Amino acid sequence: MVDVVIGRVAYDSYLVGTARMQNVNVIDTTKTVLAVHISERKVLSHGRRNSDSLYNAKLIGGRFRHTEGYPTAARLATTTDFAGEVFIIRR
């Protein structure tokens, strides 16, 4: 793994994708966990506003497929049953 910088473009998909490629269990929890990104008013992407916003992308290089780190690429996911209980399923 390369030393990516949190808060810059591409670090999240790189970390998750690398974990998946190393057979780490990655679980997509988007259906059962509410995640909130805290930011300033009317600012959608702090990472892209920095002068070194492409630092991670340059470090990672063009051969890494970022789609490997998308939540939909996870082999496991959480879901709920009719009673609202959360459990893990295989995709």
LOSE-346215 format. One record per residue (C-alpha): residue in three letters; y, z, x; residue number from 1. Coordinates in steps of 0.02 Angstrom, whole numbers, plus 50000, padded with zeros to 5 digits. Layout:
<kedos>
<'ALA',<Y,Z,X>,NUM>
...
</kedos>
This chain:
<kedos>
<'MET',<50000,50000,50000>,1>
<'VAL',<50176,49967,50052>,2>
<'ASP',<50313,50100,50038>,3>
<'VAL',<50402,50048,49879>,4>
<'VAL',<50560,50131,49817>,5>
<'ILE',<50563,50213,49645>,6>
<'GLY',<50708,50152,49541>,7>
<'ARG',<50703,49975,49607>,8>
<'VAL',<50626,49821,49528>,9>
<'ALA',<50435,49803,49533>,10>
<'TYR',<50379,49975,49592>,11>
<'ASP',<50292,50025,49431>,12>
<'SER',<50184,49871,49406>,13>
<'TYR',<50142,49873,49592>,14>
<'LEU',<50080,50053,49588>,15>
<'VAL',<49977,50030,49430>,16>
<'GLY',<49909,49860,49483>,17>
<'THR',<49860,49926,49654>,18>
<'ALA',<49771,50073,49575>,19>
<'ARG',<49674,49955,49460>,20>
<'MET',<49624,49844,49607>,21>
<'GLN',<49556,49999,49695>,22>
<'ASN',<49450,50044,49542>,23>
<'VAL',<49556,50193,49492>,24>
<'ASN',<49542,50231,49306>,25>
<'VAL',<49706,50176,49228>,26>
<'ILE',<49732,50222,49046>,27>
<'ASP',<49857,50134,48933>,28>
<'THR',<49932,50273,48826>,29>
<'THR',<50069,50171,48743>,30>
<'LYS',<49994,50194,48569>,31>
<'THR',<49985,50384,48582>,32>
<'VAL',<50121,50443,48702>,33>
<'LEU',<50307,50429,48671>,34>
<'ALA',<50397,50393,48834>,35>
<'VAL',<50585,50400,48842>,36>
<'HIS',<50687,50323,48981>,37>
<'ILE',<50849,50418,49008>,38>
<'SER',<50995,50314,49061>,39>
<'GLU',<51183,50305,49045>,40>
<'ARG',<51262,50230,48891>,41>
<'LYS',<51251,50041,48882>,42>
<'VAL',<51157,50030,49047>,43>
<'LEU',<50989,49946,49028>,44>
<'SER',<50931,49929,49207>,45>
<'HIS',<51002,50034,49348>,46>
<'GLY',<50876,49962,49472>,47>
<'ARG',<50943,49786,49453>,48>
<'ARG',<51123,49843,49482>,49>
<'ASN',<51092,49905,49660>,50>
<'SER',<51135,49795,49807>,51>
<'ASP',<50956,49813,49868>,52>
<'SER',<50877,49786,49697>,53>
<'LEU',<50751,49660,49767>,54>
<'TYR',<50693,49776,49907>,55>
<'ASN',<50523,49809,49828>,56>
<'ALA',<50495,49629,49778>,57>
<'LYS',<50526,49572,49957>,58>
<'LEU',<50416,49709,50028>,59>
<'ILE',<50272,49675,49907>,60>
<'GLY',<50282,49487,49928>,61>
<'GLY',<50247,49345,49809>,62>
<'ARG',<50057,49352,49811>,63>
<'PHE',<50045,49511,49707>,64>
<'ARG',<50018,49475,49522>,65>
<'HIS',<50126,49601,49429>,66>
<'THR',<50032,49569,49268>,67>
<'GLU',<49890,49670,49348>,68>
<'GLY',<50001,49823,49326>,69>
<'TYR',<50048,49794,49145>,70>
<'PRO',<49984,49922,49019>,71>
<'THR',<49886,49786,48930>,72>
<'ALA',<49785,49758,49090>,73>
<'ALA',<49712,49934,49087>,74>
<'ARG',<49525,49941,49052>,75>
<'LEU',<49547,50104,48956>,76>
<'ALA',<49668,50149,48818>,77>
<'THR',<49705,50291,48701>,78>
<'THR',<49699,50275,48513>,79>
<'THR',<49689,50389,48363>,80>
<'ASP',<49558,50410,48228>,81>
<'PHE',<49591,50432,48042>,82>
<'ALA',<49630,50617,48069>,83>
<'GLY',<49756,50583,48207>,84>
<'GLU',<49645,50643,48349>,85>
<'VAL',<49676,50552,48512>,86>
<'PHE',<49531,50481,48611>,87>
<'ILE',<49499,50356,48750>,88>
<'ILE',<49419,50186,48717>,89>
<'ARG',<49358,50048,48832>,90>
<'ARG',<49435,49877,48811>,91>
</kedos>
